[in-house]
């Protein structure tokens, strides 16, 4: 089911982005952007975040784990120069590719 973004006028001036699913159900509304150009850049940013963003559970019923203590600096991944945690990698990759 493919969704879409809509640019709409904000009540107090400027523009907002609305994210709708394939049936037209409203899923999210953005902050107010001062220009259409900024709103379009916001769509690009939202696409990037949606494709790679993790879920943070800040609900009152969230299970809390004690903070982990790190005594060594994070190791960089071989070949990428990135210290991204494996949870950020796409779910389609095998452990050997991580």
C-alpha positions in Angstrom: 0.0 0.0 0.0 1.6 3.2 -1.2 1.1 6.4 0.7 1.7 10.0 -0.3 2.7 13.4 1.0 0.5 16.5 0.7 1.6 20.1 1.0 -1.0 22.2 2.7 -1.4 25.7 3.9 -0.6 26.1 7.7 -3.3 27.9 9.7 -0.9 30.7 10.8 0.9 31.0 7.5 3.6 28.9 5.9 3.1 25.3 4.8 2.8 21.9 6.4 3.3 18.3 5.1 0.6 15.7 5.7 1.5 12.0 5.3 -1.4 9.8 4.2 -1.5 6.1 3.7 -2.8 4.4 0.5 -6.4 4.7 1.6 -6.1 8.4 2.4 -6.0 8.0 6.2 -3.9 10.7 7.8 -0.8 9.3 9.4 1.2 12.4 10.4 1.4 16.2 10.2 4.6 18.1 10.1 5.8 21.3 11.7 5.1 24.5 9.9 7.7 25.4 7.2 8.1 29.0 6.1 8.3 28.3 2.3 7.2 25.6 -0.1 10.8 25.0 -0.9 11.5 24.3 2.8 8.4 22.0 2.9 9.7 20.0 -0.1 13.1 19.7 1.6 11.1 18.4 4.7 9.6 15.7 2.6 13.0 14.6 1.4 14.2 14.5 5.0 11.1 12.6 6.2 11.7 10.0 3.5 15.3 9.5 4.7 14.3 9.3 8.3 11.4 6.9 7.6 13.7 4.6 5.7 16.4 4.4 8.3 15.0 5.6 11.6 14.8 3.5 14.7 11.8 3.4 17.0 12.1 5.1 20.4 9.5 3.9 22.9 8.9 6.9 25.2 5.5 5.6 26.4 4.8 5.4 30.1 4.5 1.6 29.8 7.8 1.1 28.0 10.2 -1.5 29.4 13.3 0.3 30.7 16.7 -1.4 30.7 19.6 -0.1 32.7 22.1 2.0 30.7 25.0 -0.1 29.4 28.4 1.0 30.5 31.0 1.3 27.7 34.6 1.0 28.7 35.9 0.9 25.2 35.2 3.3 22.3 32.8 2.0 19.6 34.5 -0.1 17.0 34.2 1.0 13.4 32.8 -1.4 10.9 35.3 -2.8 8.4 35.3 -1.1 5.1 32.7 1.5 5.7 34.4 3.8 8.3 31.0 3.9 10.1 30.2 3.1 13.7 26.6 2.5 13.0 25.0 -0.1 15.3 23.8 -3.3 13.6 20.2 -2.4 14.5 20.4 0.4 12.0 21.3 -1.9 9.1 18.5 -3.0 6.9 16.7 -6.2 8.0 17.4 -8.0 4.7 21.1 -8.3 5.4 22.6 -11.5 6.7 24.8 -11.5 9.8 27.8 -12.2 7.5 27.1 -9.0 5.5 26.8 -6.9 8.7 
